[in-house]
Amino acid sequence: MGSRREIEQWIRAGRITIGGRIAQLGDRATADDDIRLDDKPLSLSAPGKRQVLIYHKPMGEVTTRRDPAGRPTVFDRLPVPAAGRWVVIGRLDVNTTGLLLFTNDGALAHRLMHPSSEVDREYLVRVHGLPGPEILRRVQAGVVLEDGLARFDSIEPGGHSESHSWFRVTLREGRNREVRRLWEALGFEVSRLARLRYGRVSLPDDLRPGGWRLLPGAETELL
């Protein structure tokens, strides 16, 4: 129905009742109790099937459920999950495209995003300019950003033009705009960025921007 913070606000506002009594923070309840939101009964069911969904994020969508500016969100096109609600695994900024994973299993999402899991992410990045060997050495050795040392675990050149260079990079962190900030710290502006892989899951070649696909059960269990 909502995030923990949202529901706590509803409780404080007196919008939730248990057995006809206004709920208080810390109250206990079971699925057999008459629980209501704004006097409308809630249908409580046991946890359902775990699902993981692959989404090809297009340019211009924000990775939030609602946007005050009215921009489209990555949740707008998703189907209804078998149980619970979709939780996004690792955000992408509005100008970044590519692979986004969603799951209705909050514990799984937490494990895949937690730094201790060291799940690697692979990106295709285009930068203005032609970085030389010394720059490539530095992005792998590490660059100090405002929130600590950042580095690519690997970097592979993917061609260049007179004004741009392409690279495939991997890293094991999900800090905010880390790929962009790492290049910018060395004087190179990122003009295109797409996530190709998150851990074991790669973006399917035939999945168009805005499209989604449920991960098969066997692959879900591997996560």
N, C-alpha and C positions, 0 to 999 in steps of 0.2 A: 504493500500500500504506500510505502514511502521509506525514506531513510530513517535511521534511528533518531537523528536530530529533529527531523520533521515531526515524527510521531511523538517525541517528547514535548514538542511545542503544542501539539494537539491536546495532549494530556493536561498540560499546564492551563490551557485555555478552556478546559472542561468539556471538550467535544467528544470524549470517549467515555462510555459507560460500561460497567460490568454488572450484569444482573440488575439493571435499573439504577445502579449507584454510580455516581461520577467517579471515574478512576483517578487514582493518585499514583505518582511515580513510586515504584517499588511494589505495587500490587502484584499479586500472582493470579494467574488465570489458566484455564485449560480450554481445549477445543470444544468441550461440552458446555461451557458457559455462554450466556447470551451477551455477546460483545457487540457494541454498536458505535458507529461513527456518525455524529450528527443525527442520532436516533434511527439510523439505517443499519439493520443487522448485517454483520460481516460473515461471509461464508468461509470458515476456516477448514483447510484440508491438510492432510499429511503431506510431507515433502514428496515431490514427484521425481520424474526422471531427470537425471543430470544431462544438460545439453551444452554444447559449445557451438557457437556460430561464427563463421568467417564472413567478414564484410569488407568490400573494396571501397574505402572512403574516397570520395571525390574532393576536389578543391572547394573551399568555401563553407564546408560544414563544420560545426563546432562539436566538441566531444563533451557535451552536457545534455541533460534532459530538457532543459528550458533555457532560452537565451533572452535576456532583457531587451536586446536590440532587435529581436525578431528574426535572427538568422536561422537557416535550417540547421537541424541537429542530426547527429549520426543515428539517433533513435527513431527518427521519423519514418524510415522505410522498413523497420524490422518487424517480423511476424510476432505474434503472441507466443511466449514460451510455454512449454508443457506444464510448468509449475513455477511459482515465484515470479521474479522479474529479471530482466537482463542487467548484468553488471559488466561494464567495460573493463578489459584487461589492458592497461597501458594506454594512456591518452596520446593523441596526435594533435598538433596545433592546427589552426584553421587553414593554413596554407600548405600543410603536408598531406600527401595522399598515400594510398596503399592499404596494407593489411591492418585491420582492427579485429580483435577477438572479443567475443562476448560470451558470458556463461550465466546460467541461473544458479550456479553453485558459488556462493560468496567465499567459502573457504578455499576453493580451488583458485579463484581469482586472486585472493590474498597471497597464496603460495607462489603463483606464477609472477607476481609483481614484486615480491619481497626481495631486497638486495641479497639476502643470504642464499637464495636459490640460484643466483648468477645465470639466469636465463639469457641467452644471447639474442640480440636483435640485429637484423641485417637491413641496410638501407642502400638505395641508389641515390647518389647525390650529384648535382651539377653545381659547380662554383664558377664565378667570374675569374678569369685569369688562368695562368698556367703554373701551378705550384711545382717547384723543383724538388729534387731528391732530399734536400735538407728539410723542407717543409713536411714531406711525407715521413721523414724520420722523427720529426718532432711530434706529429700527431699520434704516433705510436708510442713514443717515449713518455709523453704526458705533458699537458699544458695546464697551468694553474688558473682556474676560474674563480669567481667570487664565492662559489660553494665548494671549492676543493679541487683536487687534481682530476683531470679528465683525459681519457686516451681512447684510441681505437684499438681493439684487439687485433684487427687485421684491416688492411686497405689494399684494394686492387684497382689499378688504373683501368678505365673503361673507354678510352678514346678522348679526343679533344678536337676543338676547332680553333680558329684564330683567336677567339675571345673566351672560350669556355672549356672546362675539363670535367669529365665524368669519372666517378669512382664508386666502387662497391665497398662499403665499410661495415664492420660489425663492432658492437660494444655490448657490455653486460650490465648496463645501468639504464634507468629510465628517468633520469633527471630532466626537469623542464627545459625543452629546446636545447638539449645538450649537444647534438650534432651541429646545429647552426652556430651555437656559441663557441664551440671549439674551433671551427673554421674562422669565425669572425675575430677571435682572439689573435689569429695569425694574419689578419688583414685580408681575408677572402670572404666575399659575400656569397651565400648559398642562394641560387636562383631557382632550383628545383629540388624537392626532397620527397622520396617515396619509400615507405617501409615494404620490404619484400618478404621478410620472414620474422616470426616470433617463436623462438625455441624450435620445436619440431615441425611447426606448421608454416607452410609457405603459401604465398598468394597464388591461387591458380591462374594460369595464363589465360584461360577463357572466361574469367569472371570480370565482367565489365564494371566500371565505376558506378557506384550506387547499388550494385548487386550483392546478394548474400547467399550463403550456402551453409547448411548444417553439417558439422563434422561427423563422419560416421562413428558409431558407437565404439568400435575397436580403437580408433585413433583418439577418441575422447578419453578412454581409459588409460592410454599411454601417457597422457599428460599428468 
